[in-house]
Amino acid sequence: MELSERLKKRPPYLFVELDRLKNEKIKQGAEVIDLGIGDPDIPTPFEIIEVAKKALEKASNHRYPSNLGSLFF
């Protein structure tokens, strides 16, 4: 698919560019600590998943808050 001229003028997406630079350094043999986009590299702990499941079962969590947000917070 060909990009439009307008899209071609846009700078590259920051995290794509960071990944490119990171991979370039890795190929050069550098040890890299990735502080990029923040994708987890370990599974979410079971306890957090269980709490999230319970929160999803509450009907009150399926509504939009008022324009002031939730009073709870």
PDB file with one MODEL, atoms N, CA, C and O in Angstrom:
MODEL        1
ATOM      1  N   MET A   1       0.851  -1.174   0.000  1.00  0.00           N
ATOM      2  CA  MET A   1       0.000   0.000   0.000  1.00  0.00           C
ATOM      3  C   MET A   1       0.894   1.233   0.000  1.00  0.00           C
ATOM      4  O   MET A   1       1.823   1.336   0.800  1.00  0.00           O
ATOM      5  N   GLU A   2       0.618   2.132  -0.867  1.00  0.00           N
ATOM      6  CA  GLU A   2       1.372   3.375  -1.011  1.00  0.00           C
ATOM      7  C   GLU A   2       0.859   4.411  -0.013  1.00  0.00           C
ATOM      8  O   GLU A   2      -0.350   4.603   0.118  1.00  0.00           O
ATOM      9  N   LEU A   3       1.777   5.081   0.692  1.00  0.00           N
ATOM     10  CA  LEU A   3       1.395   6.129   1.629  1.00  0.00           C
ATOM     11  C   LEU A   3       1.137   7.429   0.877  1.00  0.00           C
ATOM     12  O   LEU A   3       1.764   7.706  -0.145  1.00  0.00           O
ATOM     13  N   SER A   4       0.206   8.217   1.398  1.00  0.00           N
ATOM     14  CA  SER A   4      -0.060   9.521   0.790  1.00  0.00           C
ATOM     15  C   SER A   4       1.125  10.444   1.064  1.00  0.00           C
ATOM     16  O   SER A   4       1.922  10.197   1.970  1.00  0.00           O
ATOM     17  N   GLU A   5       1.228  11.500   0.278  1.00  0.00           N
ATOM     18  CA  GLU A   5       2.309  12.466   0.465  1.00  0.00           C
ATOM     19  C   GLU A   5       2.237  13.095   1.850  1.00  0.00           C
ATOM     20  O   GLU A   5       3.264  13.378   2.467  1.00  0.00           O
ATOM     21  N   ARG A   6       1.040  13.307   2.324  1.00  0.00           N
ATOM     22  CA  ARG A   6       0.853  13.904   3.650  1.00  0.00           C
ATOM     23  C   ARG A   6       1.408  12.981   4.744  1.00  0.00           C
ATOM     24  O   ARG A   6       2.069  13.442   5.674  1.00  0.00           O
ATOM     25  N   LEU A   7       1.137  11.692   4.624  1.00  0.00           N
ATOM     26  CA  LEU A   7       1.649  10.744   5.613  1.00  0.00           C
ATOM     27  C   LEU A   7       3.162  10.599   5.524  1.00  0.00           C
ATOM     28  O   LEU A   7       3.828  10.408   6.541  1.00  0.00           O
ATOM     29  N   LYS A   8       3.700  10.686   4.333  1.00  0.00           N
ATOM     30  CA  LYS A   8       5.150  10.575   4.166  1.00  0.00           C
ATOM     31  C   LYS A   8       5.900  11.696   4.886  1.00  0.00           C
ATOM     32  O   LYS A   8       7.059  11.524   5.263  1.00  0.00           O
ATOM     33  N   LYS A   9       5.243  12.841   5.077  1.00  0.00           N
ATOM     34  CA  LYS A   9       5.871  13.983   5.727  1.00  0.00           C
ATOM     35  C   LYS A   9       5.879  13.869   7.255  1.00  0.00           C
ATOM     36  O   LYS A   9       6.595  14.606   7.933  1.00  0.00           O
ATOM     37  N   ARG A  10       5.088  12.956   7.783  1.00  0.00           N
ATOM     38  CA  ARG A  10       5.008  12.786   9.240  1.00  0.00           C
ATOM     39  C   ARG A  10       6.290  12.129   9.746  1.00  0.00           C
ATOM     40  O   ARG A  10       6.863  11.278   9.066  1.00  0.00           O
ATOM     41  N   PRO A  11       6.743  12.523  10.943  1.00  0.00           N
ATOM     42  CA  PRO A  11       7.919  11.859  11.511  1.00  0.00           C
ATOM     43  C   PRO A  11       7.573  10.427  11.891  1.00  0.00           C
ATOM     44  O   PRO A  11       6.399  10.112  12.084  1.00  0.00           O
ATOM     45  N   PRO A  12       8.566   9.556  12.004  1.00  0.00           N
ATOM     46  CA  PRO A  12       8.273   8.179  12.384  1.00  0.00           C
ATOM     47  C   PRO A  12       7.707   8.117  13.808  1.00  0.00           C
ATOM     48  O   PRO A  12       8.016   8.962  14.648  1.00  0.00           O
ATOM     49  N   TYR A  13       6.886   7.120  14.057  1.00  0.00           N
ATOM     50  CA  TYR A  13       6.329   6.900  15.390  1.00  0.00           C
ATOM     51  C   TYR A  13       7.493   6.681  16.349  1.00  0.00           C
ATOM     52  O   TYR A  13       8.380   5.873  16.075  1.00  0.00           O
ATOM     53  N   LEU A  14       7.495   7.388  17.458  1.00  0.00           N
ATOM     54  CA  LEU A  14       8.616   7.404  18.381  1.00  0.00           C
ATOM     55  C   LEU A  14       9.059   6.008  18.798  1.00  0.00           C
ATOM     56  O   LEU A  14      10.253   5.707  18.778  1.00  0.00           O
ATOM     57  N   PHE A  15       8.113   5.155  19.177  1.00  0.00           N
ATOM     58  CA  PHE A  15       8.497   3.840  19.698  1.00  0.00           C
ATOM     59  C   PHE A  15       8.987   2.900  18.601  1.00  0.00           C
ATOM     60  O   PHE A  15       9.764   1.988  18.881  1.00  0.00           O
ATOM     61  N   VAL A  16       8.553   3.102  17.372  1.00  0.00           N
ATOM     62  CA  VAL A  16       9.104   2.341  16.245  1.00  0.00           C
ATOM     63  C   VAL A  16      10.564   2.739  16.049  1.00  0.00           C
ATOM     64  O   VAL A  16      11.428   1.891  15.828  1.00  0.00           O
ATOM     65  N   GLU A  17      10.822   4.035  16.133  1.00  0.00           N
ATOM     66  CA  GLU A  17      12.186   4.523  15.973  1.00  0.00           C
ATOM     67  C   GLU A  17      13.081   4.049  17.128  1.00  0.00           C
ATOM     68  O   GLU A  17      14.230   3.669  16.903  1.00  0.00           O
ATOM     69  N   LEU A  18      12.559   4.070  18.358  1.00  0.00           N
ATOM     70  CA  LEU A  18      13.335   3.568  19.498  1.00  0.00           C
ATOM     71  C   LEU A  18      13.652   2.085  19.341  1.00  0.00           C
ATOM     72  O   LEU A  18      14.765   1.654  19.643  1.00  0.00           O
ATOM     73  N   ASP A  19      12.682   1.301  18.872  1.00  0.00           N
ATOM     74  CA  ASP A  19      12.930  -0.126  18.627  1.00  0.00           C
ATOM     75  C   ASP A  19      14.005  -0.325  17.565  1.00  0.00           C
ATOM     76  O   ASP A  19      14.857  -1.204  17.691  1.00  0.00           O
ATOM     77  N   ARG A  20      13.960   0.496  16.520  1.00  0.00           N
ATOM     78  CA  ARG A  20      14.961   0.386  15.457  1.00  0.00           C
ATOM     79  C   ARG A  20      16.359   0.673  16.019  1.00  0.00           C
ATOM     80  O   ARG A  20      17.308  -0.064  15.752  1.00  0.00           O
ATOM     81  N   LEU A  21      16.470   1.747  16.795  1.00  0.00           N
ATOM     82  CA  LEU A  21      17.760   2.094  17.384  1.00  0.00           C
ATOM     83  C   LEU A  21      18.233   1.029  18.369  1.00  0.00           C
ATOM     84  O   LEU A  21      19.416   0.689  18.399  1.00  0.00           O
ATOM     85  N   LYS A  22      17.316   0.507  19.169  1.00  0.00           N
ATOM     86  CA  LYS A  22      17.643  -0.544  20.136  1.00  0.00           C
ATOM     87  C   LYS A  22      18.177  -1.776  19.420  1.00  0.00           C
ATOM     88  O   LYS A  22      19.211  -2.326  19.800  1.00  0.00           O
ATOM     89  N   ASN A  23      17.468  -2.204  18.384  1.00  0.00           N
ATOM     90  CA  ASN A  23      17.883  -3.403  17.645  1.00  0.00           C
ATOM     91  C   ASN A  23      19.223  -3.203  16.949  1.00  0.00           C
ATOM     92  O   ASN A  23      20.017  -4.136  16.832  1.00  0.00           O
ATOM     93  N   GLU A  24      19.466  -1.988  16.492  1.00  0.00           N
ATOM     94  CA  GLU A  24      20.748  -1.672  15.872  1.00  0.00           C
ATOM     95  C   GLU A  24      21.886  -1.842  16.893  1.00  0.00           C
ATOM     96  O   GLU A  24      22.919  -2.435  16.581  1.00  0.00           O
ATOM     97  N   LYS A  25      21.691  -1.325  18.098  1.00  0.00           N
ATOM     98  CA  LYS A  25      22.707  -1.452  19.151  1.00  0.00           C
ATOM     99  C   LYS A  25      22.904  -2.908  19.569  1.00  0.00           C
ATOM    100  O   LYS A  25      24.033  -3.334  19.814  1.00  0.00           O
ATOM    101  N   ILE A  26      21.823  -3.668  19.651  1.00  0.00           N
ATOM    102  CA  ILE A  26      21.917  -5.089  20.015  1.00  0.00           C
ATOM    103  C   ILE A  26      22.738  -5.838  18.968  1.00  0.00           C
ATOM    104  O   ILE A  26      23.577  -6.670  19.312  1.00  0.00           O
ATOM    105  N   LYS A  27      22.495  -5.542  17.690  1.00  0.00           N
ATOM    106  CA  LYS A  27      23.261  -6.173  16.609  1.00  0.00           C
ATOM    107  C   LYS A  27      24.749  -5.836  16.697  1.00  0.00           C
ATOM    108  O   LYS A  27      25.602  -6.621  16.286  1.00  0.00           O
ATOM    109  N   GLN A  28      25.045  -4.647  17.245  1.00  0.00           N
ATOM    110  CA  GLN A  28      26.436  -4.233  17.417  1.00  0.00           C
ATOM    111  C   GLN A  28      27.064  -4.856  18.663  1.00  0.00           C
ATOM    112  O   GLN A  28      28.245  -4.650  18.943  1.00  0.00           O
ATOM    113  N   GLY A  29      26.255  -5.627  19.414  1.00  0.00           N
ATOM    114  CA  GLY A  29      26.779  -6.307  20.592  1.00  0.00           C
ATOM    115  C   GLY A  29      26.585  -5.571  21.900  1.00  0.00           C
ATOM    116  O   GLY A  29      27.082  -6.009  22.938  1.00  0.00           O
ATOM    117  N   ALA A  30      25.870  -4.460  21.867  1.00  0.00           N
ATOM    118  CA  ALA A  30      25.649  -3.691  23.090  1.00  0.00           C
ATOM    119  C   ALA A  30      24.623  -4.386  23.978  1.00  0.00           C
ATOM    120  O   ALA A  30      23.682  -5.011  23.487  1.00  0.00           O
ATOM    121  N   GLU A  31      24.815  -4.270  25.286  1.00  0.00           N
ATOM    122  CA  GLU A  31      23.815  -4.749  26.236  1.00  0.00           C
ATOM    123  C   GLU A  31      22.826  -3.607  26.448  1.00  0.00           C
ATOM    124  O   GLU A  31      23.217  -2.516  26.861  1.00  0.00           O
ATOM    125  N   VAL A  32      21.555  -3.853  26.167  1.00  0.00           N
ATOM    126  CA  VAL A  32      20.551  -2.793  26.162  1.00  0.00           C
ATOM    127  C   VAL A  32      19.492  -3.063  27.226  1.00  0.00           C
ATOM    128  O   VAL A  32      18.974  -4.174  27.333  1.00  0.00           O
ATOM    129  N   ILE A  33      19.183  -2.046  28.001  1.00  0.00           N
ATOM    130  CA  ILE A  33      18.044  -2.096  28.923  1.00  0.00           C
ATOM    131  C   ILE A  33      16.909  -1.352  28.224  1.00  0.00           C
ATOM    132  O   ILE A  33      17.015  -0.154  27.962  1.00  0.00           O
ATOM    133  N   ASP A  34      15.840  -2.057  27.928  1.00  0.00           N
ATOM    134  CA  ASP A  34      14.735  -1.491  27.166  1.00  0.00           C
ATOM    135  C   ASP A  34      13.786  -0.735  28.095  1.00  0.00           C
ATOM    136  O   ASP A  34      13.080  -1.345  28.898  1.00  0.00           O
ATOM    137  N   LEU A  35      13.774   0.569  27.984  1.00  0.00           N
ATOM    138  CA  LEU A  35      12.845   1.413  28.738  1.00  0.00           C
ATOM    139  C   LEU A  35      11.818   2.031  27.793  1.00  0.00           C
ATOM    140  O   LEU A  35      11.355   3.152  28.002  1.00  0.00           O
ATOM    141  N   GLY A  36      11.473   1.280  26.756  1.00  0.00           N
ATOM    142  CA  GLY A  36      10.576   1.766  25.714  1.00  0.00           C
ATOM    143  C   GLY A  36       9.134   1.852  26.147  1.00  0.00           C
ATOM    144  O   GLY A  36       8.831   2.412  27.200  1.00  0.00           O
ATOM    145  N   ILE A  37       8.249   1.309  25.355  1.00  0.00           N
ATOM    146  CA  ILE A  37       6.814   1.507  25.484  1.00  0.00           C
ATOM    147  C   ILE A  37       6.226   0.901  26.758  1.00  0.00           C
ATOM    148  O   ILE A  37       5.122   1.275  27.156  1.00  0.00           O
ATOM    149  N   GLY A  38       6.916   0.002  27.389  1.00  0.00           N
ATOM    150  CA  GLY A  38       6.436  -0.538  28.650  1.00  0.00           C
ATOM    151  C   GLY A  38       5.623  -1.806  28.526  1.00  0.00           C
ATOM    152  O   GLY A  38       4.823  -2.106  29.412  1.00  0.00           O
ATOM    153  N   ASP A  39       5.799  -2.561  27.457  1.00  0.00           N
ATOM    154  CA  ASP A  39       5.117  -3.843  27.343  1.00  0.00           C
ATOM    155  C   ASP A  39       5.658  -4.788  28.405  1.00  0.00           C
ATOM    156  O   ASP A  39       6.871  -4.963  28.517  1.00  0.00           O
ATOM    157  N   PRO A  40       4.773  -5.396  29.182  1.00  0.00           N
ATOM    158  CA  PRO A  40       5.258  -6.297  30.221  1.00  0.00           C
ATOM    159  C   PRO A  40       5.928  -7.530  29.616  1.00  0.00           C
ATOM    160  O   PRO A  40       5.507  -8.038  28.576  1.00  0.00           O
ATOM    161  N   ASP A  41       6.962  -7.993  30.278  1.00  0.00           N
ATOM    162  CA  ASP A  41       7.649  -9.194  29.810  1.00  0.00           C
ATOM    163  C   ASP A  41       7.410 -10.381  30.740  1.00  0.00           C
ATOM    164  O   ASP A  41       8.008 -11.445  30.572  1.00  0.00           O
ATOM    165  N   ILE A  42       6.530 -10.187  31.721  1.00  0.00           N
ATOM    166  CA  ILE A  42       6.131 -11.279  32.613  1.00  0.00           C
ATOM    167  C   ILE A  42       4.608 -11.250  32.722  1.00  0.00           C
ATOM    168  O   ILE A  42       3.996 -10.198  32.537  1.00  0.00           O
ATOM    169  N   PRO A  43       4.000 -12.382  33.016  1.00  0.00           N
ATOM    170  CA  PRO A  43       2.533 -12.400  33.127  1.00  0.00           C
ATOM    171  C   PRO A  43       2.044 -11.570  34.320  1.00  0.00           C
ATOM    172  O   PRO A  43       2.760 -11.386  35.304  1.00  0.00           O
ATOM    173  N   THR A  44       0.817 -11.080  34.207  1.00  0.00           N
ATOM    174  CA  THR A  44       0.189 -10.372  35.316  1.00  0.00           C
ATOM    175  C   THR A  44      -0.013 -11.351  36.462  1.00  0.00           C
ATOM    176  O   THR A  44      -0.471 -12.471  36.236  1.00  0.00           O
ATOM    177  N   PRO A  45       0.320 -10.953  37.695  1.00  0.00           N
ATOM    178  CA  PRO A  45       0.123 -11.852  38.830  1.00  0.00           C
ATOM    179  C   PRO A  45      -1.330 -12.310  38.953  1.00  0.00           C
ATOM    180  O   PRO A  45      -2.259 -11.543  38.699  1.00  0.00           O
ATOM    181  N   PHE A  46      -1.511 -13.564  39.343  1.00  0.00           N
ATOM    182  CA  PHE A  46      -2.829 -14.193  39.451  1.00  0.00           C
ATOM    183  C   PHE A  46      -3.778 -13.362  40.309  1.00  0.00           C
ATOM    184  O   PHE A  46      -4.945 -13.198  39.954  1.00  0.00           O
ATOM    185  N   GLU A  47      -3.296 -12.842  41.426  1.00  0.00           N
ATOM    186  CA  GLU A  47      -4.148 -12.084  42.350  1.00  0.00           C
ATOM    187  C   GLU A  47      -4.749 -10.857  41.675  1.00  0.00           C
ATOM    188  O   GLU A  47      -5.908 -10.519  41.913  1.00  0.00           O
ATOM    189  N   ILE A  48      -3.967 -10.193  40.839  1.00  0.00           N
ATOM    190  CA  ILE A  48      -4.464  -9.005  40.136  1.00  0.00           C
ATOM    191  C   ILE A  48      -5.526  -9.396  39.122  1.00  0.00           C
ATOM    192  O   ILE A  48      -6.527  -8.697  38.969  1.00  0.00           O
ATOM    193  N   ILE A  49      -5.316 -10.500  38.434  1.00  0.00           N
ATOM    194  CA  ILE A  49      -6.307 -10.988  37.461  1.00  0.00           C
ATOM    195  C   ILE A  49      -7.621 -11.296  38.154  1.00  0.00           C
ATOM    196  O   ILE A  49      -8.688 -10.959  37.640  1.00  0.00           O
ATOM    197  N   GLU A  50      -7.557 -11.935  39.320  1.00  0.00           N
ATOM    198  CA  GLU A  50      -8.781 -12.289  40.052  1.00  0.00           C
ATOM    199  C   GLU A  50      -9.537 -11.047  40.505  1.00  0.00           C
ATOM    200  O   GLU A  50     -10.764 -11.006  40.402  1.00  0.00           O
ATOM    201  N   VAL A  51      -8.839 -10.040  41.001  1.00  0.00           N
ATOM    202  CA  VAL A  51      -9.499  -8.799  41.421  1.00  0.00           C
ATOM    203  C   VAL A  51     -10.132  -8.103  40.214  1.00  0.00           C
ATOM    204  O   VAL A  51     -11.238  -7.571  40.310  1.00  0.00           O
ATOM    205  N   ALA A  52      -9.430  -8.109  39.083  1.00  0.00           N
ATOM    206  CA  ALA A  52      -9.968  -7.488  37.873  1.00  0.00           C
ATOM    207  C   ALA A  52     -11.232  -8.209  37.412  1.00  0.00           C
ATOM    208  O   ALA A  52     -12.195  -7.562  37.000  1.00  0.00           O
ATOM    209  N   LYS A  53     -11.241  -9.545  37.477  1.00  0.00           N
ATOM    210  CA  LYS A  53     -12.435 -10.312  37.101  1.00  0.00           C
ATOM    211  C   LYS A  53     -13.628  -9.923  37.963  1.00  0.00           C
ATOM    212  O   LYS A  53     -14.732  -9.732  37.454  1.00  0.00           O
ATOM    213  N   LYS A  54     -13.404  -9.806  39.272  1.00  0.00           N
ATOM    214  CA  LYS A  54     -14.500  -9.445  40.178  1.00  0.00           C
ATOM    215  C   LYS A  54     -15.016  -8.046  39.870  1.00  0.00           C
ATOM    216  O   LYS A  54     -16.222  -7.801  39.922  1.00  0.00           O
ATOM    217  N   ALA A  55     -14.106  -7.126  39.549  1.00  0.00           N
ATOM    218  CA  ALA A  55     -14.519  -5.767  39.217  1.00  0.00           C
ATOM    219  C   ALA A  55     -15.352  -5.746  37.933  1.00  0.00           C
ATOM    220  O   ALA A  55     -16.277  -4.943  37.811  1.00  0.00           O
ATOM    221  N   LEU A  56     -15.033  -6.615  36.983  1.00  0.00           N
ATOM    222  CA  LEU A  56     -15.786  -6.674  35.734  1.00  0.00           C
ATOM    223  C   LEU A  56     -17.202  -7.212  35.929  1.00  0.00           C
ATOM    224  O   LEU A  56     -18.091  -6.938  35.122  1.00  0.00           O
ATOM    225  N   GLU A  57     -17.407  -7.970  36.992  1.00  0.00           N
ATOM    226  CA  GLU A  57     -18.733  -8.535  37.262  1.00  0.00           C
ATOM    227  C   GLU A  57     -19.685  -7.510  37.881  1.00  0.00           C
ATOM    228  O   GLU A  57     -20.891  -7.754  37.925  1.00  0.00           O
ATOM    229  N   LYS A  58     -19.184  -6.379  38.357  1.00  0.00           N
ATOM    230  CA  LYS A  58     -20.027  -5.355  38.987  1.00  0.00           C
ATOM    231  C   LYS A  58     -20.645  -4.455  37.924  1.00  0.00           C
ATOM    232  O   LYS A  58     -19.931  -3.819  37.148  1.00  0.00           O
ATOM    233  N   ALA A  59     -21.956  -4.405  37.892  1.00  0.00           N
ATOM    234  CA  ALA A  59     -22.666  -3.581  36.903  1.00  0.00           C
ATOM    235  C   ALA A  59     -22.282  -2.107  37.021  1.00  0.00           C
ATOM    236  O   ALA A  59     -22.248  -1.394  36.018  1.00  0.00           O
ATOM    237  N   SER A  60     -21.997  -1.652  38.225  1.00  0.00           N
ATOM    238  CA  SER A  60     -21.659  -0.229  38.415  1.00  0.00           C
ATOM    239  C   SER A  60     -20.361   0.155  37.711  1.00  0.00           C
ATOM    240  O   SER A  60     -20.116   1.337  37.470  1.00  0.00           O
ATOM    241  N   ASN A  61     -19.539  -0.818  37.382  1.00  0.00           N
ATOM    242  CA  ASN A  61     -18.291  -0.535  36.668  1.00  0.00           C
ATOM    243  C   ASN A  61     -18.470  -0.465  35.157  1.00  0.00           C
ATOM    244  O   ASN A  61     -17.497  -0.289  34.423  1.00  0.00           O
ATOM    245  N   HIS A  62     -19.700  -0.602  34.692  1.00  0.00           N
ATOM    246  CA  HIS A  62     -19.976  -0.570  33.258  1.00  0.00           C
ATOM    247  C   HIS A  62     -20.682   0.721  32.858  1.00  0.00           C
ATOM    248  O   HIS A  62     -21.318   0.781  31.806  1.00  0.00           O
ATOM    249  N   ARG A  63     -20.575   1.743  33.683  1.00  0.00           N
ATOM    250  CA  ARG A  63     -21.232   3.018  33.413  1.00  0.00           C
ATOM    251  C   ARG A  63     -20.179   4.103  33.274  1.00  0.00           C
ATOM    252  O   ARG A  63     -19.082   3.990  33.822  1.00  0.00           O
ATOM    253  N   TYR A  64     -20.510   5.142  32.548  1.00  0.00           N
ATOM    254  CA  TYR A  64     -19.628   6.294  32.459  1.00  0.00           C
ATOM    255  C   TYR A  64     -19.741   7.091  33.757  1.00  0.00           C
ATOM    256  O   TYR A  64     -20.829   7.199  34.323  1.00  0.00           O
ATOM    257  N   PRO A  65     -18.631   7.649  34.231  1.00  0.00           N
ATOM    258  CA  PRO A  65     -18.723   8.503  35.419  1.00  0.00           C
ATOM    259  C   PRO A  65     -19.325   9.850  35.048  1.00  0.00           C
ATOM    260  O   PRO A  65     -19.445  10.185  33.870  1.00  0.00           O
ATOM    261  N   SER A  66     -19.704  10.619  36.066  1.00  0.00           N
ATOM    262  CA  SER A  66     -20.179  11.970  35.789  1.00  0.00           C
ATOM    263  C   SER A  66     -19.008  12.798  35.264  1.00  0.00           C
ATOM    264  O   SER A  66     -17.868  12.334  35.259  1.00  0.00           O
ATOM    265  N   ASN A  67     -19.286  13.996  34.832  1.00  0.00           N
ATOM    266  CA  ASN A  67     -18.200  14.827  34.320  1.00  0.00           C
ATOM    267  C   ASN A  67     -17.208  15.208  35.417  1.00  0.00           C
ATOM    268  O   ASN A  67     -16.127  15.713  35.116  1.00  0.00           O
ATOM    269  N   LEU A  68     -17.554  14.978  36.671  1.00  0.00           N
ATOM    270  CA  LEU A  68     -16.656  15.250  37.795  1.00  0.00           C
ATOM    271  C   LEU A  68     -15.797  14.048  38.127  1.00  0.00           C
ATOM    272  O   LEU A  68     -14.890  14.138  38.954  1.00  0.00           O
ATOM    273  N   GLY A  69     -16.076  12.923  37.488  1.00  0.00           N
ATOM    274  CA  GLY A  69     -15.337  11.706  37.793  1.00  0.00           C
ATOM    275  C   GLY A  69     -16.007  10.941  38.926  1.00  0.00           C
ATOM    276  O   GLY A  69     -17.127  11.261  39.324  1.00  0.00           O
ATOM    277  N   SER A  70     -15.328   9.947  39.435  1.00  0.00           N
ATOM    278  CA  SER A  70     -15.874   9.128  40.514  1.00  0.00           C
ATOM    279  C   SER A  70     -15.578   9.785  41.852  1.00  0.00           C
ATOM    280  O   SER A  70     -14.435  10.147  42.129  1.00  0.00           O
ATOM    281  N   LEU A  71     -16.609   9.943  42.689  1.00  0.00           N
ATOM    282  CA  LEU A  71     -16.403  10.525  44.024  1.00  0.00           C
ATOM    283  C   LEU A  71     -15.520   9.644  44.890  1.00  0.00           C
ATOM    284  O   LEU A  71     -14.864  10.127  45.813  1.00  0.00           O
ATOM    285  N   PHE A  72     -15.505   8.345  44.591  1.00  0.00           N
ATOM    286  CA  PHE A  72     -14.661   7.404  45.335  1.00  0.00           C
ATOM    287  C   PHE A  72     -13.195   7.825  45.300  1.00  0.00           C
ATOM    288  O   PHE A  72     -12.471   7.683  46.285  1.00  0.00           O
ATOM    289  N   PHE A  73     -12.769   8.350  44.143  1.00  0.00           N
ATOM    290  CA  PHE A  73     -11.368   8.747  43.989  1.00  0.00           C
ATOM    291  C   PHE A  73     -11.142  10.174  44.411  1.00  0.00           C
ATOM    292  O   PHE A  73     -10.015  10.666  44.344  1.00  0.00           O
TER     293      PHE A  73
ENDMDL
END
